[in-house]
Amino acid sequence: MSLTDRYNRNLNYLRVSVTDRCNLRCIYCSPHNPLPLPHEDILTYEEILRIIRTGVRLGISKVRITGGEPLVRKGIYSFLKELGRIEGISDISLTTNGVFLKDNLEKIRSAGIKRLNISMDTLNRLRFKEITGRDNFDKVWEGIMSAHEMGFDPIKINVVVLNGINDDELTELAKLSFSYPFHIRFIEYMPIGNQKLEGINQDLELLAPDIMKRISVLGILNPVENGINDGPADRYQFEGAKGEIGLIRPLSHHFCYKCNRLRLTANGHLRACLLSDKEDDIKGPLRKGCSDSELADIFLEAVRHKPFEHHVRARHSSGVSGQMSAIGG
């Protein structure tokens, strides 16, 4: 048994949402304060570890922990340490909004995590509050600097490009790559969820070619070859820069043909495609006492119906109804 789908893609990367709760209310993720899932609907850490171990036996070698915001969940650091003990995982990383990062970096590092993805869509303190609903810019920036000083590498700064909101900051954000060895990753805004976002010009998409055009005023961008543990970002580096620029292009040039991901949602479903509402329940059988072999079959079933590509931009697409905070990003 292996996690190879009908299009010959080898799915060796599992993104695990440990909670749907978050201490921020970002306008593109959970703008309307949705009710959190009841605690009994959330997978326990023991259940998550058993599911991950099953995935590893099938070929999962890379695991990313996400949320919501993973650092708001009680017991997360003990869980990360247990995760780091699972043989067969070659890469464990963490996506966080950075608010609780500074005071917990030692615990994160002791769990064996070296790679961090930190969401930061603006360098403007007031705008940070407008986007996230919280005045936490300083906490996040201090967390980034502390992680840098402690030697976390790579540190990836995730920037969701919001036309009409933060698109005037693209060059300033890209300049960070000259001063620090950070990977500044510009992400095309994905229309996930049913809400219309105030202030975002959704009728005029701001996609990767225009992002590249805007930041190219800073200098020549040279392509960088992707490594074995890299995700879907197209990587570039300005001449003379310490860091890199990444472009994640789910709309303008989707990477479905090489997608190697499965997602485990906080409420216990395997999701083979971020931009599809199709999911497979793994929590139900798990709590009914299914065997490891039966858990493996659920993985294989999810892999079997992984679509070749998403259809978010298709003319008759109904889009994705779930909120990003509940899916795990």
Disulfide bonds with the S-S distance in Angstrom:
none
